[in-house]
Amino acid sequence: MKPLSAFGQSGSLMGDAAARQGVGRRAPAWAAGLFWLAAGLSAGYWVLLAAGRSPLTPLSVAAPPALEVDASSVARVLGALPEAAQAPVAPVATGTQYSLSGVVATNAPGGAALIAVNGQPPRPYRVGAPLEGGLVLQSVTRRSVRLGPVVGGPATVELTLPANPASPS
């Protein structure tokens, strides 16, 4: 006889042949159940996916209002000169005489020049500064300056430094 445990069962679950035969019969049932569970979940997913879709309806969206840009404010923020210094539209006086006395040219687009107007003592002007007679100092090079009605426009007057007789050639 086999010894029985305290609860009247044998010591191992696989101890007898009947128990082993029952496990062998349940394995295909478990596999079939898992297969049908996976098939049902897959079918449910596709049904919910198909039922959840509706035809797309386009939304009517009003066009955003056009932006109004203040060009003078943008120019001022970007470092442009004030309107008064940039756009003197007055015609050039016919009797105005300009004489270039000296220049301070830099590699940058700036610079300054000493310019005498109508025989007066020379005064310093920076690029973009208005002169008497309605012109603006447009640019400064090593030996010349350009004057015109606006900074970015065409030059109407070009002044050059007089030749220095004391400099060796």
Long-range contacts (C-beta under 8 A, 24 or more apart in sequence): 81-128, 81-151, 84-130, 85-128, 85-129, 85-130, 85-136, 86-128, 86-136, 86-150, 86-151, 87-150, 88-130, 88-134, 88-135, 88-136, 88-149, 88-150, 89-134, 89-149, 90-134, 91-134, 92-133, 92-134, 92-135, 92-149, 92-156, 92-157, 93-132, 93-133, 93-134, 96-132, 96-133, 98-131, 98-133, 98-135, 98-147, 98-157, 98-159, 99-159, 100-144, 100-145, 100-159, 100-160, 100-161, 100-162, 101-161, 102-161, 103-140, 103-141, 103-142, 103-143, 103-144, 103-145, 103-161, 104-140, 105-140, 105-141, 105-142, 109-139, 110-140, 111-139, 111-140, 112-140, 113-137, 113-140, 113-145, 113-159, 115-145, 115-159, 127-151
